[in-house]
Amino acid sequence: MNGMKTISIMIPCYNETENVEGIADAVRDVLRTKLSSYDYEILFIDNCSTDGTREKLEKLCEGDKKIKAIFNVTNFGQFNSPFHGICQCSGDCVIPLCCDFQDPPELIPTLVAEWEKGHRIVSCVKTSSRENPIVYLFRSIYYKLIRNMSDVKMIEHFTGFGLYDSSFVRLLRELDDPIPFIRGIVAEYGSGFDMIEIHYEQPKRRGGKTHNNFYTLYDAAMLSFTSYTKVGLRLATFLGFFTSAVSFIIAIVYLVLKLTNWDNMTMGMAPVMIGVFLLGGIQIFFIGLIGEYILNINTRVIHRPVVVEERRINFDEDGSS
């Protein structure tokens, strides 16, 4: 492309009919006015939208051949689809952006400037957010817990927004992970790519409703917890030993009291019932936690494709960008 470096902008979307045209216009405006010395491509990857988003993407692709689209056959979740989209980009660097404007397009020139200084990963970290303050508080607690429990030093308030050099994208393609967690991968390998962090305030969603709910947030938390920490299994082991020891001691005490015919044993079954319910609750909790680890293992063993595509628009006939 005439010796110009190419910037790939990757935008995952799901039911974003109110935002796709606006984000495309905003990104093109930034690239054309502030980064005119670079070539670019804009890749939308649609996670099986049902609200008319695909029709708008088709029109955008028809009007501008630099805009490309991938349509998934079904919804592959909040992590697989963006990861696959990053891996399909062909630029010298890739910048993933949320379609709802919570990742500000205005930061693109800043990311590119840091990249040109030699930083092959530029991670955008939220210092504050205009989202619900309670949600932000719980996110902060979650990030600190994961950071302290994980062998990998997770990046607090990092959602995946940033810039990735093509050399890092090649690494992502080679990982062969059926449930990739980009936040953990960046934290794990970022130091080898001269990663730098920049800070920003996350704006509110521009239009439409968020698709995050308790289940999606729980899914994200469990994926990071079971992929990058051992503390759950270790807690189950240690607490199991502890409760077994306490139960054994209590059993010995009751046996001795029974054999000595202690007349003052008037507590009846209350202590036994309390102990049964307490130990039962602990066991059920850790069985569920271990089940999350097993689910993680099972998904990796089955090893289904990260994404199955329905079709591509504005790609070459061989499927490349």
Short mmCIF file of the C-alpha atoms (twelve columns), coordinates in Angstrom:
data_MODEL
# 
_entry.id   MODEL 
# 
loop_
_atom_site.group_PDB 
_atom_site.id 
_atom_site.type_symbol 
_atom_site.label_atom_id 
_atom_site.label_alt_id 
_atom_site.label_comp_id 
_atom_site.label_asym_id 
_atom_site.label_seq_id 
_atom_site.Cartn_x 
_atom_site.Cartn_y 
_atom_site.Cartn_z 
_atom_site.pdbx_PDB_model_num 
ATOM 1   C CA . MET A 1   0.000   0.000   0.000  1 
ATOM 2   C CA . ASN A 2   2.547   2.558   -1.285 1 
ATOM 3   C CA . GLY A 3   4.861   1.927   1.663  1 
ATOM 4   C CA . MET A 4   2.382   3.371   4.150  1 
ATOM 5   C CA . LYS A 5   1.816   1.652   7.467  1 
ATOM 6   C CA . THR A 6   -1.681  0.279   7.930  1 
ATOM 7   C CA . ILE A 7   -3.768  0.744   11.062 1 
ATOM 8   C CA . SER A 8   -6.473  -1.866  11.662 1 
ATOM 9   C CA . ILE A 9   -9.453  -0.815  13.760 1 
ATOM 10  C CA . MET A 10  -11.420 -3.837  15.006 1 
ATOM 11  C CA . ILE A 11  -14.948 -3.204  16.303 1 
ATOM 12  C CA . PRO A 12  -16.960 -6.097  17.788 1 
ATOM 13  C CA . CYS A 13  -20.701 -5.566  17.843 1 
ATOM 14  C CA . TYR A 14  -23.908 -7.239  18.938 1 
ATOM 15  C CA . ASN A 15  -27.267 -5.508  18.483 1 
ATOM 16  C CA . GLU A 16  -25.662 -2.077  18.037 1 
ATOM 17  C CA . THR A 17  -27.901 -0.674  15.328 1 
ATOM 18  C CA . GLU A 18  -27.861 2.753   17.025 1 
ATOM 19  C CA . ASN A 19  -24.063 2.946   17.094 1 
ATOM 20  C CA . VAL A 20  -22.448 1.219   14.093 1 
ATOM 21  C CA . GLU A 21  -22.817 4.127   11.674 1 
ATOM 22  C CA . GLY A 22  -21.725 6.676   14.263 1 
ATOM 23  C CA . ILE A 23  -18.618 4.757   15.342 1 
ATOM 24  C CA . ALA A 24  -17.626 4.165   11.699 1 
ATOM 25  C CA . ASP A 25  -17.907 7.879   10.951 1 
ATOM 26  C CA . ALA A 26  -16.028 8.865   14.120 1 
ATOM 27  C CA . VAL A 27  -13.165 6.452   13.438 1 
ATOM 28  C CA . ARG A 28  -12.857 7.486   9.785  1 
ATOM 29  C CA . ASP A 29  -12.812 11.146  10.787 1 
ATOM 30  C CA . VAL A 30  -9.953  10.583  13.249 1 
ATOM 31  C CA . LEU A 31  -7.951  8.493   10.793 1 
ATOM 32  C CA . ARG A 32  -8.407  10.887  7.863  1 
ATOM 33  C CA . THR A 33  -7.768  14.131  9.738  1 
ATOM 34  C CA . LYS A 34  -5.160  13.197  12.337 1 
ATOM 35  C CA . LEU A 35  -3.472  10.113  10.856 1 
ATOM 36  C CA . SER A 36  -3.608  10.873  7.135  1 
ATOM 37  C CA . SER A 37  -0.089  9.490   6.582  1 
ATOM 38  C CA . TYR A 38  -1.351  5.981   7.398  1 
ATOM 39  C CA . ASP A 39  -3.512  3.595   5.446  1 
ATOM 40  C CA . TYR A 40  -6.283  1.899   7.396  1 
ATOM 41  C CA . GLU A 41  -8.965  -0.772  7.511  1 
ATOM 42  C CA . ILE A 42  -12.004 -0.936  9.781  1 
ATOM 43  C CA . LEU A 43  -13.210 -4.444  10.611 1 
ATOM 44  C CA . PHE A 44  -16.578 -5.043  12.241 1 
ATOM 45  C CA . ILE A 45  -17.186 -8.519  13.645 1 
ATOM 46  C CA . ASP A 46  -20.867 -9.100  14.339 1 
ATOM 47  C CA . ASN A 47  -21.837 -11.637 16.984 1 
ATOM 48  C CA . CYS A 48  -25.129 -12.668 15.344 1 
ATOM 49  C CA . SER A 49  -27.113 -9.448  15.821 1 
ATOM 50  C CA . THR A 50  -30.883 -9.592  15.400 1 
ATOM 51  C CA . ASP A 51  -31.819 -5.888  15.450 1 
ATOM 52  C CA . GLY A 52  -30.799 -4.696  11.997 1 
ATOM 53  C CA . THR A 53  -27.115 -4.165  12.771 1 
ATOM 54  C CA . ARG A 54  -26.077 -6.474  9.936  1 
ATOM 55  C CA . GLU A 55  -28.102 -4.562  7.372  1 
ATOM 56  C CA . LYS A 56  -26.385 -1.322  8.382  1 
ATOM 57  C CA . LEU A 57  -22.975 -3.014  8.223  1 
ATOM 58  C CA . GLU A 58  -23.730 -4.235  4.704  1 
ATOM 59  C CA . LYS A 59  -24.510 -0.663  3.638  1 
ATOM 60  C CA . LEU A 60  -21.328 0.652   5.256  1 
ATOM 61  C CA . CYS A 61  -19.244 -1.992  3.478  1 
ATOM 62  C CA . GLU A 62  -20.957 -1.225  0.171  1 
ATOM 63  C CA . GLY A 63  -20.152 2.470   0.493  1 
ATOM 64  C CA . ASP A 64  -16.533 2.094   1.647  1 
ATOM 65  C CA . LYS A 65  -14.262 -0.808  0.685  1 
ATOM 66  C CA . LYS A 66  -11.962 -0.018  3.597  1 
ATOM 67  C CA . ILE A 67  -14.750 -1.163  5.909  1 
ATOM 68  C CA . LYS A 68  -14.894 -4.932  6.268  1 
ATOM 69  C CA . ALA A 69  -17.279 -7.197  8.130  1 
ATOM 70  C CA . ILE A 70  -17.385 -10.716 9.518  1 
ATOM 71  C CA . PHE A 71  -20.762 -12.225 10.453 1 
ATOM 72  C CA . ASN A 72  -20.693 -15.057 13.015 1 
ATOM 73  C CA . VAL A 73  -23.126 -17.971 12.701 1 
ATOM 74  C CA . THR A 74  -24.155 -17.534 16.359 1 
ATOM 75  C CA . ASN A 75  -23.211 -15.544 19.445 1 
ATOM 76  C CA . PHE A 76  -19.803 -16.747 20.607 1 
ATOM 77  C CA . GLY A 77  -19.646 -14.550 23.691 1 
ATOM 78  C CA . GLN A 78  -17.914 -11.382 24.776 1 
ATOM 79  C CA . PHE A 79  -14.354 -12.748 24.547 1 
ATOM 80  C CA . ASN A 80  -14.137 -15.143 21.602 1 
ATOM 81  C CA . SER A 81  -15.588 -12.842 18.964 1 
ATOM 82  C CA . PRO A 82  -13.281 -9.829  19.632 1 
ATOM 83  C CA . PHE A 83  -10.265 -12.143 19.892 1 
ATOM 84  C CA . HIS A 84  -11.087 -13.709 16.525 1 
ATOM 85  C CA . GLY A 85  -11.594 -10.260 15.035 1 
ATOM 86  C CA . ILE A 86  -8.150  -9.118  16.182 1 
ATOM 87  C CA . CYS A 87  -6.576  -12.192 14.609 1 
ATOM 88  C CA . GLN A 88  -8.257  -11.487 11.248 1 
ATOM 89  C CA . CYS A 89  -6.793  -7.996  10.915 1 
ATOM 90  C CA . SER A 90  -3.906  -7.455  8.499  1 
ATOM 91  C CA . GLY A 91  -2.566  -4.067  9.600  1 
ATOM 92  C CA . ASP A 92  0.802   -3.232  11.114 1 
ATOM 93  C CA . CYS A 93  -1.094  -2.633  14.349 1 
ATOM 94  C CA . VAL A 94  -4.594  -3.439  15.596 1 
ATOM 95  C CA . ILE A 95  -6.771  -1.226  17.801 1 
ATOM 96  C CA . PRO A 96  -9.940  -2.889  19.168 1 
ATOM 97  C CA . LEU A 97  -12.764 -0.467  19.996 1 
ATOM 98  C CA . CYS A 98  -16.140 -1.048  21.608 1 
ATOM 99  C CA . CYS A 99  -19.009 -0.120  19.286 1 
ATOM 100 C CA . ASP A 100 -20.799 1.863   22.011 1 
ATOM 101 C CA . PHE A 101 -18.179 4.687   22.212 1 
ATOM 102 C CA . GLN A 102 -17.005 3.658   25.700 1 
ATOM 103 C CA . ASP A 103 -13.573 3.272   24.105 1 
ATOM 104 C CA . PRO A 104 -13.009 6.847   22.845 1 
ATOM 105 C CA . PRO A 105 -11.934 7.013   19.168 1 
ATOM 106 C CA . GLU A 106 -10.187 10.302  20.060 1 
ATOM 107 C CA . LEU A 107 -7.469  8.253   21.783 1 
ATOM 108 C CA . ILE A 108 -6.400  6.528   18.560 1 
ATOM 109 C CA . PRO A 109 -3.702  9.134   17.669 1 
ATOM 110 C CA . THR A 110 -2.263  8.846   21.191 1 
ATOM 111 C CA . LEU A 111 -2.051  5.070   20.871 1 
ATOM 112 C CA . VAL A 112 -0.351  5.316   17.496 1 
ATOM 113 C CA . ALA A 113 2.141   7.888   18.826 1 
ATOM 114 C CA . GLU A 114 3.180   5.523   21.635 1 
ATOM 115 C CA . TRP A 115 3.440   2.674   19.127 1 
ATOM 116 C CA . GLU A 116 5.774   4.729   16.964 1 
ATOM 117 C CA . LYS A 117 7.998   5.211   20.026 1 
ATOM 118 C CA . GLY A 118 8.557   1.435   20.058 1 
ATOM 119 C CA . HIS A 119 5.856   0.195   22.426 1 
ATOM 120 C CA . ARG A 120 4.335   -2.860  20.758 1 
ATOM 121 C CA . ILE A 121 1.443   -2.998  23.230 1 
ATOM 122 C CA . VAL A 122 -0.344  0.094   24.503 1 
ATOM 123 C CA . SER A 123 -2.909  -0.766  27.195 1 
ATOM 124 C CA . CYS A 124 -5.674  1.693   28.016 1 
ATOM 125 C CA . VAL A 125 -6.514  1.681   31.719 1 
ATOM 126 C CA . LYS A 126 -9.604  3.342   33.154 1 
ATOM 127 C CA . THR A 127 -8.874  5.773   35.986 1 
ATOM 128 C CA . SER A 128 -12.580 6.568   36.320 1 
ATOM 129 C CA . SER A 129 -15.826 5.848   34.571 1 
ATOM 130 C CA . ARG A 130 -19.142 7.543   33.965 1 
ATOM 131 C CA . GLU A 131 -20.916 4.206   34.322 1 
ATOM 132 C CA . ASN A 132 -22.942 3.259   37.408 1 
ATOM 133 C CA . PRO A 133 -20.669 4.022   40.409 1 
ATOM 134 C CA . ILE A 134 -21.768 0.850   42.206 1 
ATOM 135 C CA . VAL A 135 -20.815 -1.265  39.182 1 
ATOM 136 C CA . TYR A 136 -17.476 0.532   38.989 1 
ATOM 137 C CA . LEU A 137 -16.883 -0.136  42.700 1 
ATOM 138 C CA . PHE A 138 -17.542 -3.848  42.310 1 
ATOM 139 C CA . ARG A 139 -15.291 -3.939  39.259 1 
ATOM 140 C CA . SER A 140 -12.514 -2.325  41.323 1 
ATOM 141 C CA . ILE A 141 -12.900 -4.919  44.079 1 
ATOM 142 C CA . TYR A 142 -12.888 -7.734  41.523 1 
ATOM 143 C CA . TYR A 143 -9.734  -6.461  39.790 1 
ATOM 144 C CA . LYS A 144 -7.872  -6.133  43.095 1 
ATOM 145 C CA . LEU A 145 -8.870  -9.653  44.175 1 
ATOM 146 C CA . ILE A 146 -7.790  -11.204 40.884 1 
ATOM 147 C CA . ARG A 147 -4.551  -9.202  40.852 1 
ATOM 148 C CA . ASN A 148 -3.655  -10.371 44.362 1 
ATOM 149 C CA . MET A 149 -4.637  -14.005 43.832 1 
ATOM 150 C CA . SER A 150 -3.170  -14.565 40.375 1 
ATOM 151 C CA . ASP A 151 0.376   -15.577 39.521 1 
ATOM 152 C CA . VAL A 152 0.021   -13.193 36.564 1 
ATOM 153 C CA . LYS A 153 -0.192  -9.547  37.569 1 
ATOM 154 C CA . MET A 154 -3.496  -8.572  36.036 1 
ATOM 155 C CA . ILE A 155 -3.974  -4.985  34.840 1 
ATOM 156 C CA . GLU A 156 -6.664  -3.291  36.888 1 
ATOM 157 C CA . HIS A 157 -9.502  -1.690  34.900 1 
ATOM 158 C CA . PHE A 158 -8.120  -2.920  31.592 1 
ATOM 159 C CA . THR A 159 -10.860 -4.148  29.252 1 
ATOM 160 C CA . GLY A 160 -8.766  -5.023  26.201 1 
ATOM 161 C CA . PHE A 161 -8.921  -1.548  24.671 1 
ATOM 162 C CA . GLY A 162 -5.510  -0.514  23.387 1 
ATOM 163 C CA . LEU A 163 -3.089  -1.044  20.524 1 
ATOM 164 C CA . TYR A 164 -1.405  -4.318  19.568 1 
ATOM 165 C CA . ASP A 165 1.519   -4.531  17.182 1 
ATOM 166 C CA . SER A 166 1.313   -7.125  14.411 1 
ATOM 167 C CA . SER A 167 4.040   -9.138  16.163 1 
ATOM 168 C CA . PHE A 168 1.759   -9.569  19.188 1 
ATOM 169 C CA . VAL A 169 -1.178  -10.430 16.918 1 
ATOM 170 C CA . ARG A 170 0.944   -13.224 15.430 1 
ATOM 171 C CA . LEU A 171 1.425   -14.569 18.962 1 
ATOM 172 C CA . LEU A 172 -2.348  -14.515 19.514 1 
ATOM 173 C CA . ARG A 173 -2.864  -16.554 16.343 1 
ATOM 174 C CA . GLU A 174 -0.366  -19.155 17.563 1 
ATOM 175 C CA . LEU A 175 -1.882  -19.634 21.041 1 
ATOM 176 C CA . ASP A 176 -4.600  -22.047 19.871 1 
ATOM 177 C CA . ASP A 177 -6.777  -21.309 22.905 1 
ATOM 178 C CA . PRO A 178 -10.509 -22.169 22.541 1 
ATOM 179 C CA . ILE A 179 -11.491 -19.740 25.317 1 
ATOM 180 C CA . PRO A 180 -9.025  -16.859 24.960 1 
ATOM 181 C CA . PHE A 181 -9.030  -14.166 27.641 1 
ATOM 182 C CA . ILE A 182 -7.280  -11.187 26.042 1 
ATOM 183 C CA . ARG A 183 -6.923  -9.288  29.325 1 
ATOM 184 C CA . GLY A 184 -4.992  -12.148 30.889 1 
ATOM 185 C CA . ILE A 185 -2.921  -12.787 27.761 1 
ATOM 186 C CA . VAL A 186 -1.826  -9.138  27.616 1 
ATOM 187 C CA . ALA A 187 -0.944  -9.166  31.323 1 
ATOM 188 C CA . GLU A 188 1.003   -12.407 30.937 1 
ATOM 189 C CA . TYR A 189 3.056   -11.552 27.850 1 
ATOM 190 C CA . GLY A 190 2.923   -7.761  27.742 1 
ATOM 191 C CA . SER A 191 6.318   -7.153  29.339 1 
ATOM 192 C CA . GLY A 192 7.993   -8.943  26.448 1 
ATOM 193 C CA . PHE A 193 6.451   -6.441  24.014 1 
ATOM 194 C CA . ASP A 194 7.544   -3.260  25.800 1 
ATOM 195 C CA . MET A 195 4.002   -2.607  27.014 1 
ATOM 196 C CA . ILE A 196 3.025   0.835   28.241 1 
ATOM 197 C CA . GLU A 197 -0.168  1.906   29.988 1 
ATOM 198 C CA . ILE A 198 -2.100  5.085   29.280 1 
ATOM 199 C CA . HIS A 199 -5.013  6.284   31.387 1 
ATOM 200 C CA . TYR A 200 -8.409  7.621   30.421 1 
ATOM 201 C CA . GLU A 201 -11.893 8.259   31.762 1 
ATOM 202 C CA . GLN A 202 -14.437 5.875   30.306 1 
ATOM 203 C CA . PRO A 203 -17.438 7.767   28.870 1 
ATOM 204 C CA . LYS A 204 -21.037 6.604   28.955 1 
ATOM 205 C CA . ARG A 205 -22.487 4.377   26.282 1 
ATOM 206 C CA . ARG A 206 -23.554 6.576   23.355 1 
ATOM 207 C CA . GLY A 207 -26.755 4.754   22.366 1 
ATOM 208 C CA . GLY A 208 -28.704 1.574   22.963 1 
ATOM 209 C CA . LYS A 209 -28.607 -0.599  26.057 1 
ATOM 210 C CA . THR A 210 -25.678 -2.469  27.552 1 
ATOM 211 C CA . HIS A 211 -25.634 -6.215  26.985 1 
ATOM 212 C CA . ASN A 212 -23.804 -6.858  30.235 1 
ATOM 213 C CA . ASN A 213 -25.819 -8.519  32.967 1 
ATOM 214 C CA . PHE A 214 -25.107 -10.595 36.039 1 
ATOM 215 C CA . TYR A 215 -24.440 -13.716 33.978 1 
ATOM 216 C CA . THR A 216 -21.988 -12.080 31.561 1 
ATOM 217 C CA . LEU A 217 -20.124 -10.376 34.414 1 
ATOM 218 C CA . TYR A 218 -20.041 -13.647 36.365 1 
ATOM 219 C CA . ASP A 219 -18.799 -15.479 33.263 1 
ATOM 220 C CA . ALA A 220 -15.963 -12.968 32.859 1 
ATOM 221 C CA . ALA A 221 -15.029 -13.231 36.531 1 
ATOM 222 C CA . MET A 222 -14.986 -17.040 36.501 1 
ATOM 223 C CA . LEU A 223 -12.980 -17.216 33.274 1 
ATOM 224 C CA . SER A 224 -10.212 -15.055 34.721 1 
ATOM 225 C CA . PHE A 225 -10.451 -16.762 38.128 1 
ATOM 226 C CA . THR A 226 -10.206 -20.333 36.815 1 
ATOM 227 C CA . SER A 227 -7.654  -19.515 34.087 1 
ATOM 228 C CA . TYR A 228 -5.168  -17.520 36.137 1 
ATOM 229 C CA . THR A 229 -5.535  -18.482 39.800 1 
ATOM 230 C CA . LYS A 230 -5.047  -21.600 41.907 1 
ATOM 231 C CA . VAL A 231 -6.436  -20.086 45.074 1 
ATOM 232 C CA . GLY A 232 -9.893  -21.667 44.729 1 
ATOM 233 C CA . LEU A 233 -8.546  -25.205 44.636 1 
ATOM 234 C CA . ARG A 234 -6.025  -24.464 47.366 1 
ATOM 235 C CA . LEU A 235 -8.755  -23.027 49.615 1 
ATOM 236 C CA . ALA A 236 -10.855 -26.144 49.047 1 
ATOM 237 C CA . THR A 237 -7.906  -28.324 50.046 1 
ATOM 238 C CA . PHE A 238 -6.853  -26.352 53.121 1 
ATOM 239 C CA . LEU A 239 -10.372 -25.742 54.395 1 
ATOM 240 C CA . GLY A 240 -11.152 -29.405 53.798 1 
ATOM 241 C CA . PHE A 241 -8.229  -30.427 56.001 1 
ATOM 242 C CA . PHE A 242 -9.223  -27.900 58.651 1 
ATOM 243 C CA . THR A 243 -12.901 -28.895 58.838 1 
ATOM 244 C CA . SER A 244 -11.961 -32.579 58.851 1 
ATOM 245 C CA . ALA A 245 -9.627  -31.988 61.791 1 
ATOM 246 C CA . VAL A 246 -12.262 -29.997 63.690 1 
ATOM 247 C CA . SER A 247 -14.887 -32.655 63.003 1 
ATOM 248 C CA . PHE A 248 -12.538 -35.388 64.186 1 
ATOM 249 C CA . ILE A 249 -11.765 -33.519 67.424 1 
ATOM 250 C CA . ILE A 250 -15.459 -32.891 68.102 1 
ATOM 251 C CA . ALA A 251 -16.220 -36.561 67.471 1 
ATOM 252 C CA . ILE A 252 -13.536 -37.637 69.960 1 
ATOM 253 C CA . VAL A 253 -14.827 -35.186 72.579 1 
ATOM 254 C CA . TYR A 254 -18.396 -36.434 72.218 1 
ATOM 255 C CA . LEU A 255 -17.221 -40.052 72.361 1 
ATOM 256 C CA . VAL A 256 -15.280 -39.429 75.568 1 
ATOM 257 C CA . LEU A 257 -18.226 -37.614 77.140 1 
ATOM 258 C CA . LYS A 258 -20.529 -40.426 76.123 1 
ATOM 259 C CA . LEU A 259 -18.274 -43.106 77.547 1 
ATOM 260 C CA . THR A 260 -17.895 -41.215 80.819 1 
ATOM 261 C CA . ASN A 261 -21.706 -40.877 81.077 1 
ATOM 262 C CA . TRP A 262 -21.490 -37.135 81.563 1 
ATOM 263 C CA . ASP A 263 -24.861 -36.221 83.025 1 
ATOM 264 C CA . ASN A 264 -24.794 -32.630 81.909 1 
ATOM 265 C CA . MET A 265 -24.937 -33.393 78.152 1 
ATOM 266 C CA . THR A 266 -28.239 -31.578 77.678 1 
ATOM 267 C CA . MET A 267 -27.527 -29.791 74.411 1 
ATOM 268 C CA . GLY A 268 -29.237 -32.527 72.427 1 
ATOM 269 C CA . MET A 269 -28.848 -32.564 68.644 1 
ATOM 270 C CA . ALA A 270 -28.415 -28.797 68.168 1 
ATOM 271 C CA . PRO A 271 -24.584 -28.803 67.917 1 
ATOM 272 C CA . VAL A 272 -24.697 -31.779 65.576 1 
ATOM 273 C CA . MET A 273 -27.258 -30.137 63.270 1 
ATOM 274 C CA . ILE A 274 -25.334 -26.852 63.217 1 
ATOM 275 C CA . GLY A 275 -22.155 -28.728 62.338 1 
ATOM 276 C CA . VAL A 276 -23.860 -30.730 59.596 1 
ATOM 277 C CA . PHE A 277 -25.352 -27.644 57.931 1 
ATOM 278 C CA . LEU A 278 -22.107 -25.668 58.241 1 
ATOM 279 C CA . LEU A 279 -19.943 -28.392 56.776 1 
ATOM 280 C CA . GLY A 280 -22.563 -29.168 54.143 1 
ATOM 281 C CA . GLY A 281 -22.687 -25.537 53.031 1 
ATOM 282 C CA . ILE A 282 -18.902 -25.366 52.802 1 
ATOM 283 C CA . GLN A 283 -18.784 -28.582 50.787 1 
ATOM 284 C CA . ILE A 284 -21.477 -27.452 48.342 1 
ATOM 285 C CA . PHE A 285 -19.716 -24.101 47.818 1 
ATOM 286 C CA . PHE A 286 -16.403 -25.712 46.973 1 
ATOM 287 C CA . ILE A 287 -17.992 -28.416 44.831 1 
ATOM 288 C CA . GLY A 288 -19.463 -25.576 42.753 1 
ATOM 289 C CA . LEU A 289 -16.123 -23.785 42.635 1 
ATOM 290 C CA . ILE A 290 -14.297 -26.941 41.562 1 
ATOM 291 C CA . GLY A 291 -17.033 -27.396 38.971 1 
ATOM 292 C CA . GLU A 292 -16.057 -24.033 37.448 1 
ATOM 293 C CA . TYR A 293 -12.489 -25.262 37.064 1 
ATOM 294 C CA . ILE A 294 -13.749 -28.502 35.497 1 
ATOM 295 C CA . LEU A 295 -15.956 -26.528 33.088 1 
ATOM 296 C CA . ASN A 296 -12.904 -24.506 32.052 1 
ATOM 297 C CA . ILE A 297 -10.912 -27.706 31.478 1 
ATOM 298 C CA . ASN A 298 -13.805 -29.358 29.622 1 
ATOM 299 C CA . THR A 299 -14.135 -26.437 27.213 1 
ATOM 300 C CA . ARG A 300 -10.442 -26.564 26.420 1 
ATOM 301 C CA . VAL A 301 -10.455 -30.351 25.954 1 
ATOM 302 C CA . ILE A 302 -13.439 -30.230 23.553 1 
ATOM 303 C CA . HIS A 303 -11.532 -27.498 21.691 1 
ATOM 304 C CA . ARG A 304 -14.259 -26.133 19.481 1 
ATOM 305 C CA . PRO A 305 -13.331 -23.263 17.124 1 
ATOM 306 C CA . VAL A 306 -13.058 -19.844 18.718 1 
ATOM 307 C CA . VAL A 307 -15.606 -18.570 16.178 1 
ATOM 308 C CA . VAL A 308 -17.435 -20.039 13.182 1 
ATOM 309 C CA . GLU A 309 -18.029 -17.453 10.472 1 
ATOM 310 C CA . GLU A 310 -21.170 -17.189 8.363  1 
ATOM 311 C CA . ARG A 311 -19.658 -14.860 5.779  1 
ATOM 312 C CA . ARG A 312 -17.213 -12.037 5.114  1 
ATOM 313 C CA . ILE A 313 -17.620 -8.756  3.289  1 
ATOM 314 C CA . ASN A 314 -14.894 -6.777  1.477  1 
ATOM 315 C CA . PHE A 315 -12.240 -9.420  1.996  1 
ATOM 316 C CA . ASP A 316 -10.237 -10.808 -0.925 1 
ATOM 317 C CA . GLU A 317 -11.481 -13.993 -2.553 1 
ATOM 318 C CA . ASP A 318 -9.001  -16.067 -0.549 1 
ATOM 319 C CA . GLY A 319 -10.518 -14.644 2.651  1 
ATOM 320 C CA . SER A 320 -7.609  -12.364 3.535  1 
ATOM 321 C CA . SER A 321 -7.988  -8.671  4.272  1 
# 
